[in-house]
Amino acid sequence: IEDRLKITPSLALIGGVRIDELSAHRDGQDSTGTTEPGFPFSKPWTPVSYRAGVTYEPIRDMVFYGLYGTSFDPAAASIFGLQPTQPLLLTSSRIYEGGVKQSLWNDRAEWTFAAFDLDRRNVIEVINSGPPPTFGIAGDIESKGIELSGAIRPVDGLKLWGNIAYTHARFGSNILSD
């Protein structure tokens, strides 16, 4: 569910809620077809994520925006090596982003500047590269940065674009090495 509410001709509020139904199932058969101890097993999740934002258009085709959002996804790096005794956690994300976007030249050119702060929790890290590889929950990764991008369509059928970004990412709390 998502909706946009125009407060004034230039100011709008945006909000949304999303409910996902996710599941992981592993049968645990080895190359001979034998089922390993503790298998098969399944894990369902029903995470609820949400987002809220605001847009402000002080002049036509130039929009300032800010948003806050959350999301969830399975810790995909460990799905294939998953053992019944390992925790099955979802990776959760939280993002703050703000920026400005402008369209020019009858929508044939555009540019965007954005700044963001992203935090992903319950990320997977390789503990031992194996074989077989083993994984563990590493904690969280924090990413902050800025990005400037632009695009131009000088003629129909041709679009040129580029961007430059600076990102600072690091483990916020690496519980495997704490």
C-alpha positions as CSV (number, residue, x, y, z in Angstrom):
1,I,0.0,0.0,0.0
2,E,1.4,3.4,-1.0
3,D,-0.1,6.8,-1.3
4,R,0.8,10.4,-2.1
5,L,-0.9,13.3,-0.5
6,K,-0.5,16.7,-2.0
7,I,-0.6,19.2,0.8
8,T,-0.1,22.2,-1.5
9,P,0.7,22.5,-5.2
10,S,4.4,22.2,-4.4
11,L,4.5,20.0,-1.2
12,A,3.6,16.3,-1.0
13,L,3.8,13.6,1.6
14,I,4.4,10.0,0.6
15,G,3.9,6.9,2.7
16,G,3.8,3.2,2.2
17,V,3.6,-0.2,4.0
18,R,4.6,-3.5,2.5
19,I,4.0,-7.0,3.9
20,D,6.1,-9.8,2.4
21,E,5.6,-13.5,2.7
22,L,9.1,-15.1,2.5
23,S,10.2,-18.7,3.2
24,A,13.3,-20.8,2.9
25,H,13.3,-24.6,2.5
26,R,16.2,-26.9,2.4
27,D,16.0,-30.7,1.8
28,G,19.6,-31.4,2.8
29,Q,20.4,-34.2,0.3
30,D,24.0,-34.9,-0.5
31,S,25.3,-35.9,-3.9
32,T,24.2,-39.6,-3.4
33,G,20.6,-38.5,-2.5
34,T,20.9,-39.3,1.2
35,T,19.2,-36.8,3.5
36,E,21.5,-35.4,6.1
37,P,20.6,-35.4,9.8
38,G,18.3,-32.4,10.8
39,F,16.9,-32.1,7.3
40,P,14.6,-31.1,5.7
41,F,13.7,-27.9,7.4
42,S,11.8,-24.7,6.5
43,K,11.6,-21.2,7.9
44,P,8.8,-18.7,7.1
45,W,8.9,-14.9,7.6
46,T,6.3,-12.2,7.3
47,P,8.2,-8.9,7.6
48,V,6.5,-5.5,7.5
49,S,8.5,-2.7,6.0
50,Y,7.5,0.9,5.6
51,R,8.6,4.2,4.0
52,A,7.8,7.8,4.4
53,G,8.9,10.8,2.3
54,V,8.3,14.3,1.4
55,T,8.8,16.2,-1.9
56,Y,8.9,19.9,-2.4
57,E,8.8,21.4,-5.9
58,P,9.7,25.2,-5.5
59,I,9.9,25.6,-9.3
60,R,8.5,23.5,-12.1
61,D,10.6,20.3,-12.8
62,M,12.9,20.8,-9.8
63,V,12.1,18.5,-6.8
64,F,13.7,18.4,-3.4
65,Y,13.0,15.1,-1.5
66,G,13.7,13.3,1.7
67,L,12.8,9.8,2.7
68,Y,13.0,7.2,5.4
69,G,12.5,3.5,4.6
70,T,13.0,0.0,5.8
71,S,13.2,-3.3,4.0
72,F,13.9,-7.0,4.7
73,D,15.5,-9.8,2.6
74,P,16.9,-13.3,3.3
75,A,20.6,-13.4,4.0
76,A,21.2,-14.8,0.5
77,A,24.9,-15.5,0.9
78,S,24.2,-18.4,3.3
79,I,21.1,-20.0,1.7
80,F,23.1,-22.8,-0.1
81,G,25.3,-23.6,2.9
82,L,22.5,-23.3,5.4
83,Q,22.6,-25.9,8.2
84,P,19.6,-26.7,10.5
85,T,21.5,-25.4,13.6
86,Q,22.3,-21.9,12.0
87,P,20.1,-19.0,12.8
88,L,17.8,-18.0,10.0
89,L,17.5,-14.3,10.3
90,L,16.4,-11.8,7.8
91,T,18.7,-9.0,6.8
92,S,17.0,-5.7,7.7
93,S,17.8,-2.3,6.2
94,R,17.1,1.2,7.2
95,I,17.8,4.2,4.9
96,Y,17.7,7.9,5.1
97,E,18.0,9.8,1.8
98,G,17.7,13.3,0.7
99,G,18.4,15.1,-2.5
100,V,17.3,17.2,-5.4
101,K,16.3,16.2,-9.0
102,Q,15.7,18.5,-11.9
103,S,14.5,17.9,-15.5
104,L,15.6,20.4,-18.2
105,W,15.3,20.9,-21.9
106,N,11.7,19.6,-22.3
107,D,12.7,16.4,-20.3
108,R,15.7,15.7,-22.5
109,A,18.2,16.3,-19.7
110,E,18.2,15.7,-16.0
111,W,20.4,15.8,-13.0
112,T,20.2,14.4,-9.5
113,F,22.2,15.0,-6.3
114,A,21.5,12.7,-3.3
115,A,23.0,12.0,0.1
116,F,22.2,8.8,1.9
117,D,22.8,6.9,5.2
118,L,22.1,3.1,5.0
119,D,22.3,0.5,7.7
120,R,22.0,-3.2,7.0
121,R,21.7,-5.5,10.0
122,N,22.2,-9.3,10.3
123,V,24.4,-9.4,7.2
124,I,26.2,-12.7,6.4
125,E,30.0,-13.0,6.4
126,V,32.1,-16.0,5.3
127,I,33.8,-17.5,8.3
128,N,35.7,-20.1,6.5
129,S,36.0,-20.4,2.7
130,G,35.8,-24.1,3.0
131,P,35.3,-26.5,1.4
132,P,32.5,-26.4,2.4
133,P,32.3,-22.7,3.1
134,T,30.8,-21.7,6.5
135,F,28.9,-18.5,7.1
136,G,27.8,-16.5,10.1
137,I,25.9,-13.4,11.0
138,A,28.4,-10.6,11.1
139,G,26.4,-7.8,12.5
140,D,25.7,-4.7,10.5
141,I,27.2,-2.7,7.6
142,E,26.9,1.1,7.6
143,S,27.1,3.0,4.3
144,K,27.0,6.8,3.9
145,G,27.6,8.7,0.8
146,I,26.7,11.2,-1.8
147,E,26.0,10.9,-5.5
148,L,25.7,13.2,-8.5
149,S,24.3,11.9,-11.7
150,G,23.1,13.4,-15.0
151,A,21.7,12.3,-18.3
152,I,21.0,14.0,-21.6
153,R,19.1,12.8,-24.7
154,P,20.5,15.0,-27.5
155,V,18.5,13.1,-30.2
156,D,15.7,10.5,-30.0
157,G,17.1,7.0,-29.5
158,L,20.4,8.2,-27.9
159,K,20.8,8.8,-24.1
160,L,24.1,9.6,-22.5
161,W,24.4,9.5,-18.7
162,G,27.0,9.3,-16.0
163,N,27.4,9.6,-12.3
164,I,30.0,10.1,-9.7
165,A,29.7,9.0,-6.1
166,Y,31.5,8.8,-2.8
167,T,30.6,6.0,-0.4
168,H,32.0,5.2,3.0
169,A,31.0,1.7,4.1
170,R,32.2,-0.2,7.1
171,F,31.1,-2.9,9.5
172,G,29.3,-1.2,12.3
173,S,29.4,-4.1,14.7
174,N,31.2,-7.2,13.4
175,I,30.2,-9.7,16.0
176,L,32.4,-12.4,14.4
177,S,35.5,-10.4,15.2
178,D,34.3,-8.8,18.5
